[in-house]
Amino acid sequence: MSHAGPSSWPSPHARGEVSSTDDGALRLSAKAGRRWPAGWTTGSSGDRSDQAGAKRVQFSSPLLPYLFLAPQLAIIFIFFYWPSAQAIQSSFYLEDPFGFGSTFVGMSNYADVLKSNEYLGIARFTAIFTVLVTFFALSIGLLLAVKADGVIRGNSGYKTLLIWVYAIAPPVAGLIGMMFFDQHIGPIVKLAAWFGWDIKVGLDYFDTAFAMIVVSVWKQIPYNFIFFLSGLQGIPVSVREAAALDCRSGTRRFWTVVLPLLAPTAFFLLIINVTYALFDTFGVIDVMVKDKAANNPITLVYKVYMDGFRGNDLGGSSAQSVILMVVVFVLTIFQFRFIERRVHYN
C-alpha cells in the first residue's frame, strides 16, 4: 500500500484553509521544501526563541507565583534567616542562661573566642578534619564509581552494596563506628593490634580523631559514589572510543578525558563534602565523644553545641556560630571564584 509523499499533499490554498492575508505569512524552507508560518526560522537561534516562548508559563494573577513560593520562603525565613539574626544579636550580649536578662558587651564575646587557645586548637583540628574527610570521601567514591562502571556481570548487586550505607543516619553510623572501634569486639581494633597499635577510642586524642575520620568518610562515600557513577554513565560512548584510539593507557585516558568531563560533578561534590565535614558530622562526633573521660577532639560546630547547651554560654556560642558562618561564606566565595574557573560545563 503506497502513501502519498509530501509533494503530493494538497497545498493550503487548494484546501481552502489559507486566506489571502495568510499567504504572506508562509515561506518556503530551503532544505525541506515545506512551508512554515512566519516567525519560524530554521536556524538554532530562532528555534530556541520560539521554544522559550512556547514554554513560558502564564499565570492568571501576578500574585500567584509568589503564593507558590510562599511556603518555601517561609521555611527559609523561619529556620535560617531568623535564627541567624538572633545569633548575631545574641553575640553582642552576655545573656543569663535562665532568660532573666542580658547585658550588652559589644565585641567582648568575639575577642574572648579568638584569644582562646582551646578554640584555636579546635579550629585547626576542624580544618584538618575537613580536608581529610573531603579528600578521602571524594577519592574513594570516585575509585569505586570507576570500578563499578566497568563491571558487566552482577553490577546491580555491587552498586546496591555500596549505596545502602547512605540510608544510615549519622548517629547510627557513629554507633556502628563505635562498635567497629570497641575495645573488646571491634574488628578494626583487633586488626590494628596485629601491627602493635593499641587503639583506645575515647581515651587517646589521636585514636579518637582517626576513628572520627574513618566513620565520617565511610558514611559519605555512597553519596559521592552515586553522583560519580551517574556522571561516568553520562559520558558518550563515542568520546570513550575516540579516546581509546588516541591513547592506549587507561590511566592517561582517565586524567585527560574522563576526569575533565566529570569536573562539574566533582565541583558540586566538593562543596557538598566540605559542608558535610563541617556540619553534618555532628551526629557522628556526638556519639563517639559524648560522655568520654578524656579530652577528645571535636569540631567547631560541636564546640558551639557544647558551650551553648552544656556550658550555658549563650553569648559565646552565638559568637562562635557567627564566626563559623563567616568562614563558610568566605570559603564558598573562594570555591566559586577560583575553583569554578577550572570547571567546563560544555
N, C-alpha and C positions, 0 to 999 in steps of 0.2 A: 504494500500500500504506500503510495507516494504522497509526500506532503509538499505543499506549495512553499517555495522559498520566499525570502524577504522581497525579492524583486517582483514576485507575482502578487504581493499583497496590494489591495486597493489603497490608493492614496487617500488622505483625509478629505481632499476635495471630492473624490469620487463617492465617498460615503456620505458626504453632506454634513460632516461634523465640524468643519472649519469654515468660519465666515471670512469675509474679505479683510476684516481687521486682524484676524489671527494669522493671515498669510504672511504678514511681515514679521510675526513672532516666531517663525520657523526658519531654521537654516540647515544647510547640508553639512554633515560631518565629513571631513576629508578622508578619514580612514575607513569607516564602516558604511558609508553611503546612506546613513539614516538621517532623519530629520529630528532635531532636538528643539525644545522650547527655548525661547530667548532667555538669556541669563545663565544658561548652562554652557560650560566650556569643557573641552576635552583635556585641558591642562590640569596638573595636580593642584595648583593654587585655587582654581575655580571649583574643583571637586571638594576641596577642604572647606571653602567658604560656604558652599551650598549645604554640605553635611552639617557644618556648625549651625547654620540657620535652621535646618530641619530638626536638629536635636535640641534646640533652645526650648527651655521649659517656660511656659506661660502660666502665671498664677492669676487667679480671678481677683485676688486682692493683694495690694502691695504689702500688707502686714502678714500675709500667710507664710512667707519664707521665714520671717522672724519667729512666728509661732512654732514652726517646726524646729528651729534652732534653740528655742527657749529651754527645753529640758536639759540639753547638753550644756548650755551656757550656765544654767542654774547649778548644775553639778560642779562645773569648773570653779564657779564663784564660791560656792559653799565649802568645797573640800580643798581648794588650792589658794585662791586669792585672799579669802577671808582669813584662814589660818596664817598665811604669810604676813598679812598686815598685822595680825595680832602678835606674831612672833617679833616683828620689827619693833612694834610698840613696847612689848614687854622687855626687850633687850636693853632699853634705856631706864628701866626701873628696878629697884630692889623690892621684890614683892614678898609679902607674907605668905607662907605656904598654905595657911588656912583661909586666905582670902579676906583678912581683916584690914588690909591697907597696902599701899605701895609708896615708895619714896623715889623720886627722880634722882638718878645718879649719873646721867649723861653717858659718856663713853667708858665709864669705870668697868663695866662688865666685859667689854671688848679688851680693855687693857689687861685685866686680870687673866683672861683666857690666853691672850697672845704672849704674856710673860710667863705662863705656867710651863715648866719643863715637862710635866706629865702630859699636857695637851700637845706639845710639840713632838714628844715621842710617839704619841698615838697617831699624830698626823703623818709622821714618817712611816710608821707601820702601815697605815691606810694606803699610802702611795705605793709601797712595795707590794702589799696585798692586792691592790687593784691591778697593777701591771702584771703580776704573775698569774692571777686568775684569768684576766683577759687574754693574755698570750697563750696559755696552755689550753684554755677552753676553745679558742678560735683555731689553734693549730691542730689539736686532736680532732675537733669536729670536722675540719677540712680534710684531714687524712682519712678519717672513716668514711666521709662522703665520697672521696675519690675511689676508695676501695669498693664501696657499695655500688658505685656507678658502673664498675666493671664486672660485677657479679651477674651471671646469667641464670644459674640454677639456684633456687632457694633464696632469691633476693627479697621476697616478701617477708619471710621469717627473719632474715638477717636485719632488715630495716626495722621490723617491729621490736626486736630485742634491743636495738639502740635507742628507739624513740620512747619506750614505755617509762623511762626514768623521768621524763619531763612532766608526767602526770602526778609526780610525788610533790607534795607541798614542802616548802623549805624547812619547817620544823620537823617534819617526818624524815626528810633527808638528813638533818642533823642528828636525829635519834638513831637512824641506821648507821650513820658515820660513827657515832659513839660506840655502837656495837662492834663495828669493824676495828676500832681502836681500843676496845676494852682490855683491861689488864689480864683478864682470866680467859676470855673466849674469843678475843679479837684475832682474826686471821692475819691482819697486817702486823700486829704486834709480834705474833709468833714468827712470821716471815722475817721481820727485822731482827729478831733475836738470833737467827742463824748467822747473821753478819755482825753480831756483837753490839747491836743497837737496842738499848732498853728504852722503849717508848713509854713515856708517862704523860699521857694527855690530862691536862688539868693541874699538873704539878710542875712540869717543866715548860718554860716560856717557848723555847724553840719547838718542842714536840707538839705543843698545842697549836702553834702557828702553822706547822706542817699539816696537822690534821684538818685545820680550818680550810687551808688552801685546797687540799685534796678533795674534801667533801664539796666545797663550793664549785670546783672545776667539774667534778663528776655530775653535779646537779645541772650545770649549764651546757654540757656537751650535746645532749639531744636537741636542744633548741638550735644551736649552730649547725648541727648535722642536717636538720630538716631544710634549712634555708640554703645551705651549700649544695645539698643534693638536688634541690629544685633548680638552682642556678646551673648546675652541671648538665642536667637533663634538658635545659633550655638552650644549650649551645647547639647550633645547627650541625647536622652530620656532615654536610658539605665542607664546613670550616675545619672539622676534625680530619676529614680525609685529605684536604689540601695541606694541612699542617703535617700530616703523616708522610706525604710525598716530599715536602720540603725539608723535613728534619726527621731522622731516624731515631734520635734519642727521645725517649718518653719524658725524661726529666726536663730536657730543654723545651720540649713542646709545652709542658705544663707551665713553665715560668714565662715563656714568651707569647703563648696563645691563650691557654685556658685561664690562667690567673688574671691577666688583664681584662678578660671578658667577665670575670667574677668580681671585678673591682666595685661596682655599685652594691652588690650583695655584701661584700666584705666591709665596705664603709658603713652600711646600715648596721651590720652586726657589731662593728667596733663601738658604735655609740650605745647600742643595747647592752653590750657586755660591760662597758665601763659603768653604766648606770646600775646594772645588776650587781657588780662588785661593790659599789659604794652604798647601795641602799637595800637591795633585795636579799642580801646575805644576812640580814638582821636575824631572821629566824634560825639559820644555821648556827650563827655565833651565840645566840641566846641559849640554845640547847647545850652547846659544847662548853661554855664557860660559866653558865649560871650556877651559883652556889658552890663554886670551886674554892679550895682553900688558898691556892697560890695567887700571885699577881699575874694573871693571864693576859695575853694580847687581845685588844679589842679595836674596833674601827671607830671613826668619828661619829657615825650615826648611832652606834651603841653607846658612845660616851654621852651623847645628848640625852638618850633614854636614862642612863644611869644617874646623871646629875639632876634631871628634871623630875623623874618619878621616884627615885630612891633617895637622892640627896635633898630633894625639895628646893633646889636652887633654880627657881623658875627663870629668873633674870639671866643667870649664867648660861643655862641650857638654851634659852632663846637666842642669846648672842652667838652661841656655837652653831645653832641651826642657820642663822643668817650668814655666818661665815661660810658654812658648808654650801649654802645656796649660791653665794657669790662665786665660790670656787667652781661649782658645777657650771654656772653661767659662763665664766671665763673659759673653762675647758671646752664647752660646746662651741663657743665662738672660734676658738683655736682650731677645732676639728673642721668646722665648715669653711673657715677662711684659708687654711693652709693644706689640710689633708684632702679636702674635696677637690682641690685643683688638679690632683693627680688621677681623679676618677673620671672615666669617659663613659657616658651613658649611651652612646651610639656605636 
